[in-house]
Amino acid sequence: MSQPSILFEPLPHRGRLFKYFEKKDYALSWERGGQIPISLASSFLSNHRDGIFTPDEVLQARLVGCKKSDFRGILELGPDVRGGRIHNIGFKDFGDDDFTYVKHAEIDHFEEDAYILCMSTVLSAGLMAMLKKSCAIEILDLERLRSSLDEVLGKKSVSGSVRYTNNEDRGHFMKSEADSWQEEYRMAWTSSGQPTVWVDIPEGIGKMIDFGDRA
């Protein structure tokens, strides 16, 4: 597999991009060149939302013509449903007066890890605090960054702004509206299994932001 599964295409973005860091030392490679870590999406998986951590990472879910609650107590979506189809099914849960009828449904519901590099389309001290970071850089040359990482990883990336939704759809580029404050831009690569890979990037990819009195 040359690219991660993309159930939902990322949104195009042509504006400025920023990356936030816990420590200034972590940002220096983006200015001077050097090694940076690329981690699996599962590294950000948590039971609760907290800063960069969410319960939705690695889940790929696309439900057309139905919702998970339609099947509650009757059917359970398996961990690896790809291209599933349901036609003309009706059922009633015991002890429940509601009758569920699904005329036509298309279902993808599986887990898939991928290497993820996260950035944001917003520069804000408030966002930095919510992410639990302490400094930021502006990305100066996105295309050079992308081509360098693709070459080192030996895989072609998929990149763009994350979409946010109030429904149950999820993907590498589709997250819950509860995470929309992140204004996230991502690059994604197929996983090779290692939790984190260190890759070299050239000098001048980013520059440190002096927040000063920014709000």
Number of C-alpha atoms within 10 A of each C-alpha: 7 11 14 19 18 14 16 17 17 20 13 11 13 8 7 13 20 22 25 27 16 14 12 15 9 15 21 18 20 25 19 14 16 14 15 17 13 22 19 24 24 20 17 18 17 14 9 10 14 14 16 16 18 19 16 24 23 20 22 28 22 22 17 13 11 19 16 12 11 17 17 11 10 11 11 10 14 10 12 13 15 15 10 13 12 13 11 9 11 11 14 15 14 9 6 7 8 10 10 15 15 16 12 13 16 15 20 22 21 18 15 18 23 24 27 25 17 21 21 22 18 18 21 16 19 11 18 20 13 14 18 15 18 13 21 25 23 21 21 17 12 13 11 14 19 16 14 16 21 15 12 12 20 12 17 18 21 21 22 18 22 27 22 19 14 9 12 15 21 25 26 31 24 26 25 19 13 12 20 13 13 20 16 22 24 19 23 26 25 22 23 13 11 10 16 17 16 13 15 17 22 17 14 16 20 25 18 18 14 10 12 7 6 9 9
